[in-house]
């Protein structure tokens, strides 16, 4: 068996690919990875595409060039199985997928993209062996299909991986609300910062790199905000320590786009695993899950943020939280196991 995984960015920005790679290695399956090295930081080889641009975001023409690069490799190598990540990339190689790899490819949908409106994605889904969704909420905007399999943005395989919930809020001088990962939602985080500006009780930390970093830095300096810390990019090995030092994990987003309304970030799962409550805003599928499983505080507004946060943590029910996170992660483990079984069958037949 010869399998190829087609990504749309640097490998370090595609942690969800690790699940596929782990299964391929455990199954002793030969595989290649075609990736788009947008940051020019990875080893260059014949399966690495570069366009010599410094910005992270790309336009239609950039995707067109990458699509041609991928199509050329697929035709040259004649792989037996293909996994393609993202609606954008799938659009540009849709014809070769449907005509040359019918029922021999997996489409992995991690978020929505405006290009979905300009082609028949239903046909692409139905001709796949199966289509992977990172959030059950995506079913609300994708066509109805029996092809969907859920693979959450987490590698958890057992509840034995859960950390004990350790809370010492009453002993701390300042509470830490942390964003861990790419910083993208500028507007709602500015609203959070404004609501807690220069608080002596709460510090807001942003760990990670993203399109909003420079804007945040300028805003913080312009308004002389002293209780916000931006640490920038971090090593994966340091991620656990960042979660453990935090008191709440920031997953704030407004419901102003399909992705914000329906996507589930990996912080949702990591926070539950490390026993850290979440801070969200009402109106999203993410907020619904947090309320349903008692995973954190869901705000209705930023009018009394500090009071709401301190009250929530002061009245925090460890038993109720622990039962909720276990129920939530039990479902995640079940979904991921089903995905694993489907993918193992896909590459072994």
Backbone torsions as a table, in degrees:
resi	resn	phi	psi	omega
1	UNK	NA	135.1	179.0
2	UNK	-127.2	114.9	-172.9
3	UNK	-117.6	144.8	173.9
4	UNK	-126.8	136.9	175.9
5	UNK	-107.2	127.0	-176.5
6	UNK	-109.9	108.1	-179.6
7	UNK	-98.2	177.8	179.8
8	UNK	-130.2	26.1	178.5
9	UNK	-174.3	-174.4	179.1
10	UNK	-63.4	145.5	-177.7
11	UNK	-58.6	-35.3	179.7
12	UNK	-66.7	-19.2	178.4
13	UNK	-97.5	5.8	179.9
14	UNK	-125.5	61.2	-178.0
15	UNK	-61.1	-24.6	179.5
16	UNK	-65.1	-19.7	178.0
17	UNK	-69.5	-23.4	-177.4
18	UNK	-58.8	-36.1	179.6
19	UNK	-61.4	-44.8	178.2
20	UNK	-62.8	-45.3	-177.8
21	UNK	-63.5	-38.9	178.6
22	UNK	-61.6	-45.1	179.6
23	UNK	-64.3	-42.2	-179.9
24	UNK	-62.5	-41.7	179.2
25	UNK	-67.2	-44.3	-180.0
26	UNK	-65.1	-27.2	179.6
27	UNK	-91.6	2.1	-179.4
28	UNK	55.1	44.2	-179.3
29	UNK	-101.7	134.6	175.9
30	UNK	-71.9	136.4	-178.8
31	UNK	-148.6	157.1	171.3
32	UNK	-124.0	159.6	174.2
33	UNK	-125.7	119.2	171.9
34	UNK	-96.0	121.5	-177.4
35	UNK	-134.4	161.7	-178.3
36	UNK	-108.5	101.6	-176.3
37	UNK	-80.8	80.5	-174.7
38	UNK	-69.7	-25.5	-176.3
39	UNK	-100.8	0.5	179.8
40	UNK	54.0	48.0	-178.1
41	UNK	-121.2	-2.4	-176.4
42	UNK	-109.2	161.3	179.9
43	UNK	-63.3	129.4	-177.1
44	UNK	-84.6	127.5	174.4
45	UNK	-144.2	-175.5	-173.7
46	UNK	-66.4	-16.4	-179.6
47	UNK	-103.4	8.6	178.3
48	UNK	-107.2	126.0	-179.4
49	UNK	-102.5	133.0	175.7
50	UNK	-131.5	147.3	178.8
51	UNK	-125.1	7.9	174.9
52	UNK	59.7	30.9	174.8
53	UNK	-105.1	145.7	-176.7
54	UNK	-90.5	-23.3	-177.8
55	UNK	-80.0	157.0	-179.4
56	UNK	-79.2	-41.9	-176.5
57	UNK	-74.6	147.4	-179.6
58	UNK	-129.1	158.6	-178.5
59	UNK	-106.7	-175.4	-176.6
60	UNK	-57.3	-46.0	-178.1
61	UNK	-62.6	-37.6	178.0
62	UNK	-62.3	-45.4	178.4
63	UNK	-65.4	-36.2	178.1
64	UNK	-60.9	-43.8	179.1
65	UNK	-64.9	-41.3	178.6
66	UNK	-66.7	-40.6	178.1
67	UNK	-58.6	-41.0	178.0
68	UNK	-65.6	-38.0	177.4
69	UNK	-62.2	-45.7	-179.9
70	UNK	-65.1	-45.9	-179.4
71	UNK	-58.0	-41.0	179.2
72	UNK	-61.8	-42.6	179.7
73	UNK	-67.9	-38.8	179.3
74	UNK	-64.7	-39.9	179.8
75	UNK	-72.6	-33.0	-177.8
76	UNK	-74.3	-43.1	-173.7
77	UNK	-88.9	-23.3	-178.6
78	UNK	52.2	62.2	178.9
79	UNK	-68.2	155.4	178.5
80	UNK	-87.0	-28.8	180.0
81	UNK	-139.5	145.6	179.9
82	UNK	-131.1	137.1	170.5
83	UNK	-119.8	122.5	-178.5
84	UNK	-118.0	128.9	-176.5
85	UNK	-100.4	118.1	172.9
86	UNK	102.4	138.2	178.4
87	UNK	-62.9	-36.7	-176.7
88	UNK	-61.1	-50.6	-178.7
89	UNK	-66.2	-41.1	-179.6
90	UNK	-58.4	-37.6	179.0
91	UNK	-58.5	-45.1	-173.9
92	UNK	-77.4	-13.3	175.6
93	UNK	-122.5	19.3	-174.4
94	UNK	-60.6	-38.2	-177.0
95	UNK	-66.9	-44.7	179.2
96	UNK	-68.1	-33.0	177.1
97	UNK	-64.0	-49.7	-175.9
98	UNK	-70.9	-37.9	-174.4
99	UNK	-85.9	-35.3	-175.4
100	UNK	-106.6	-18.9	-175.4
101	UNK	-128.9	26.8	179.7
102	UNK	-51.6	126.2	-178.8
103	UNK	66.8	8.7	178.7
104	UNK	-120.4	18.2	176.6
105	UNK	-133.3	154.1	174.8
106	UNK	-116.9	130.4	174.0
107	UNK	-100.3	125.5	178.7
108	UNK	-110.2	115.9	-177.0
109	UNK	-102.2	113.5	-179.5
110	UNK	-101.2	-20.7	176.8
111	UNK	-167.5	174.4	179.3
112	UNK	-86.7	161.6	175.1
113	UNK	-149.3	143.3	-176.6
114	UNK	-59.3	-22.4	-179.1
115	UNK	-67.9	-15.8	177.8
116	UNK	-57.9	-29.4	-177.5
117	UNK	-73.3	-10.5	-171.6
118	UNK	-110.3	10.7	173.9
119	UNK	-153.1	168.8	-175.7
120	UNK	-84.7	83.8	-178.5
121	UNK	-69.2	-26.4	178.4
122	UNK	-60.2	-42.1	178.5
123	UNK	-62.9	-40.9	-180.0
124	UNK	-64.8	-39.6	178.7
125	UNK	-67.1	-45.5	-176.1
126	UNK	-68.5	-26.2	179.5
127	UNK	-90.7	-2.8	175.2
128	UNK	-78.1	161.3	171.9
129	UNK	-66.9	-44.9	168.1
130	UNK	-162.4	162.3	-177.9
131	UNK	-120.3	128.7	-175.3
132	UNK	-95.6	134.0	175.8
133	UNK	-117.4	135.8	178.0
134	UNK	-84.5	-8.9	178.6
135	UNK	-144.7	131.1	174.8
136	UNK	-59.7	-23.0	179.5
137	UNK	-63.7	-18.8	-179.7
138	UNK	-67.7	-18.9	178.8
139	UNK	-63.5	-19.3	-178.5
140	UNK	-73.7	-20.7	-179.2
141	UNK	-122.9	-5.7	174.0
142	UNK	-94.2	156.8	178.2
143	UNK	-63.3	150.9	177.7
144	UNK	-63.0	137.4	-178.4
145	UNK	-162.0	152.1	175.1
146	UNK	-92.1	4.4	-174.9
147	UNK	-86.0	-9.0	-170.6
148	UNK	-77.0	137.4	173.2
149	UNK	-131.8	137.5	-178.7
150	UNK	-93.1	129.6	171.2
151	UNK	-129.9	101.8	-174.7
152	UNK	-67.6	159.5	177.9
153	UNK	-77.0	54.5	179.7
154	UNK	-157.5	145.4	179.0
155	UNK	-98.9	9.3	-178.1
156	UNK	-58.1	134.0	-178.8
157	UNK	-121.2	-9.7	-178.9
158	UNK	-157.7	148.5	176.9
159	UNK	-69.7	-9.9	175.7
160	UNK	-65.9	-16.1	-179.5
161	UNK	-79.8	-9.8	-176.3
162	UNK	-68.3	138.6	173.6
163	UNK	-85.5	152.4	176.7
164	UNK	-65.5	142.6	177.8
165	UNK	-79.9	112.1	179.6
166	UNK	-119.7	113.3	-176.8
167	UNK	-124.0	127.4	178.9
168	UNK	-131.7	45.5	-174.4
169	UNK	-59.7	-38.2	-176.1
170	UNK	-68.9	-17.3	-177.7
171	UNK	-95.8	-4.2	-174.9
172	UNK	-99.3	141.8	177.3
173	UNK	-75.6	-37.1	-178.7
174	UNK	-135.9	136.9	177.3
175	UNK	-87.7	148.4	-178.5
176	UNK	-114.6	119.5	171.1
177	UNK	-104.3	119.2	-172.0
178	UNK	-119.9	136.3	167.6
179	UNK	-100.3	120.8	-177.4
180	UNK	-120.8	107.7	-176.6
181	UNK	130.4	-171.6	-178.2
182	UNK	-56.5	136.2	179.8
183	UNK	-99.7	107.3	-175.2
184	UNK	-121.4	-34.8	-172.6
185	UNK	-88.3	82.9	-173.6
186	UNK	-65.8	-50.0	-170.1
187	UNK	-62.6	-47.0	-176.9
188	UNK	-70.7	-30.3	177.7
189	UNK	-74.2	-30.9	172.4
190	UNK	-65.2	-39.1	177.4
191	UNK	-63.5	-38.8	176.6
192	UNK	-63.8	-48.2	-179.5
193	UNK	-59.0	-43.9	179.3
194	UNK	-62.9	-38.0	-178.0
195	UNK	-71.3	-20.9	-178.9
196	UNK	-118.8	17.7	-172.2
197	UNK	-54.7	122.6	176.8
198	UNK	58.0	28.7	175.4
199	UNK	-63.9	139.3	176.8
200	UNK	-86.0	-6.7	-175.5
201	UNK	-105.3	-22.6	-174.0
202	UNK	-134.1	132.9	173.4
203	UNK	-113.5	138.0	-179.3
204	UNK	-107.6	124.4	-178.7
205	UNK	-117.3	139.2	176.1
206	UNK	-119.4	108.6	177.9
207	UNK	-105.1	119.9	178.9
208	UNK	132.3	170.9	-179.0
209	UNK	-116.9	147.9	179.3
210	UNK	-172.8	178.7	-175.8
211	UNK	-66.8	-17.4	-175.9
212	UNK	-97.0	-3.5	-174.2
213	UNK	-56.3	-51.2	-176.3
214	UNK	-63.9	-38.2	177.9
215	UNK	-63.2	-41.1	178.5
216	UNK	-62.4	-46.2	-179.4
217	UNK	-58.1	-45.4	179.3
218	UNK	-63.2	-42.7	-177.5
219	UNK	-64.5	-43.4	-178.4
220	UNK	-64.2	-43.6	179.0
221	UNK	-67.3	-42.5	-178.5
222	UNK	-60.0	-37.8	-175.2
223	UNK	-102.7	9.7	176.3
224	UNK	51.9	48.6	-178.8
225	UNK	-86.9	124.8	-171.8
226	UNK	-102.5	-11.4	-175.9
227	UNK	-108.5	25.5	176.4
228	UNK	-122.0	132.7	-178.7
229	UNK	-126.6	126.8	173.7
230	UNK	-111.4	119.1	-175.4
231	UNK	-101.1	-12.4	178.3
232	UNK	79.8	-163.2	-175.9
233	UNK	-63.2	143.7	179.8
234	UNK	-130.3	159.2	177.1
235	UNK	-78.6	143.7	-179.4
236	UNK	-55.9	-35.4	-179.2
237	UNK	-65.9	-17.6	179.9
238	UNK	-94.3	-3.5	-173.3
239	UNK	-61.9	-42.8	-178.7
240	UNK	-58.1	-43.4	-179.4
241	UNK	-63.3	-35.3	178.9
242	UNK	-65.5	-39.2	177.2
243	UNK	-67.7	-43.7	-174.8
244	UNK	-68.2	-26.4	179.3
245	UNK	-82.4	-14.7	-176.9
246	UNK	-85.1	155.7	174.8
247	UNK	-99.9	-33.6	175.0
248	UNK	-140.0	151.2	178.9
249	UNK	-109.4	127.0	-177.1
250	UNK	-79.7	115.8	172.3
251	UNK	-125.8	33.9	-176.5
252	UNK	-66.9	134.4	172.2
253	UNK	-160.6	142.5	174.2
254	UNK	-82.0	164.2	-179.9
255	UNK	-93.3	46.2	-173.2
256	UNK	-95.5	7.7	176.1
257	UNK	-155.0	162.3	178.6
258	UNK	-60.2	-43.1	-179.0
259	UNK	-63.2	-45.7	179.0
260	UNK	-63.6	-34.7	-179.5
261	UNK	-72.2	-30.2	-168.4
262	UNK	-123.1	-14.8	-176.9
263	UNK	-76.9	156.2	176.8
264	UNK	-125.1	114.6	-177.3
265	UNK	-77.4	159.2	178.9
266	UNK	-66.9	-19.1	176.2
267	UNK	-62.4	-29.6	177.1
268	UNK	-58.0	-47.1	-176.5
269	UNK	-76.1	-44.2	-178.9
270	UNK	-61.7	-41.8	-179.9
271	UNK	-62.7	-42.3	178.6
272	UNK	-64.9	-39.5	179.5
273	UNK	-64.8	-42.7	-177.7
274	UNK	-86.1	-1.6	176.0
275	UNK	76.2	37.9	-179.6
276	UNK	-116.9	124.2	179.5
277	UNK	-66.5	154.0	-176.1
278	UNK	-102.2	156.0	173.6
279	UNK	-119.0	117.0	-176.1
280	UNK	-132.2	175.1	179.2
281	UNK	-123.3	137.5	-174.4
282	UNK	-62.8	147.8	174.7
283	UNK	115.6	4.6	-179.5
284	UNK	-125.4	162.3	175.1
285	UNK	-62.0	-37.2	176.6
286	UNK	-57.7	-46.9	179.9
287	UNK	-64.0	-36.4	177.7
288	UNK	-60.8	-44.1	179.8
289	UNK	-66.2	-40.3	179.8
290	UNK	-62.4	-41.8	177.6
291	UNK	-68.4	-43.5	-177.5
292	UNK	-60.9	-41.2	-174.8
293	UNK	-104.9	10.6	177.8
294	UNK	55.9	46.9	-175.6
295	UNK	-93.4	-1.8	-179.3
296	UNK	166.7	-160.9	-177.5
297	UNK	-104.6	128.1	176.5
298	UNK	-109.4	116.7	-178.4
299	UNK	-84.3	146.1	172.1
300	UNK	-97.1	-22.2	178.6
301	UNK	-161.6	176.1	177.1
302	UNK	-107.1	22.2	-176.2
303	UNK	-69.6	-38.8	-178.0
304	UNK	-131.5	50.2	-171.9
305	UNK	-60.0	-49.2	-177.3
306	UNK	-61.7	-44.0	178.7
307	UNK	-62.9	-43.0	-179.6
308	UNK	-63.9	-42.8	-179.6
309	UNK	-65.8	-46.9	-177.4
310	UNK	-66.8	-37.9	177.4
311	UNK	-65.1	-44.8	-179.9
312	UNK	-58.6	-47.3	-177.9
313	UNK	-70.4	-33.9	178.9
314	UNK	-66.2	-36.3	-178.1
315	UNK	-98.5	13.8	-174.1
316	UNK	-57.6	126.7	-179.8
317	UNK	-101.3	101.3	-175.1
318	UNK	-61.0	-43.4	-177.8
319	UNK	-63.8	-45.7	-179.8
320	UNK	-63.0	-41.9	178.8
321	UNK	-63.9	-46.0	-176.2
322	UNK	-64.8	-40.3	178.0
323	UNK	-64.2	-40.2	-179.6
324	UNK	-66.0	-45.4	-178.4
325	UNK	-66.8	-33.1	177.7
326	UNK	-68.0	-42.0	176.6
327	UNK	-61.1	-44.3	-179.8
328	UNK	-62.6	-50.7	-176.0
329	UNK	-71.3	-24.5	175.0
330	UNK	-62.5	-40.9	176.7
331	UNK	-67.4	-37.2	178.0
332	UNK	-62.9	-46.6	179.1
333	UNK	-59.7	-41.9	179.5
334	UNK	-62.2	-47.1	179.4
335	UNK	-61.8	-44.0	-177.7
336	UNK	-67.5	-32.5	177.1
337	UNK	-66.7	-41.1	177.4
338	UNK	-62.8	-41.9	177.2
339	UNK	-60.9	-46.1	-178.4
340	UNK	-57.9	-44.5	-179.2
341	UNK	-64.2	-39.3	179.2
342	UNK	-67.0	-41.7	-177.6
343	UNK	-72.3	-37.1	175.9
344	UNK	-59.8	-42.8	177.0
345	UNK	-64.4	-36.5	-178.9
346	UNK	-63.2	-40.9	-175.5
347	UNK	-93.9	-7.8	-177.4
348	UNK	-105.7	-5.2	-179.2
349	UNK	-101.8	NA	NA
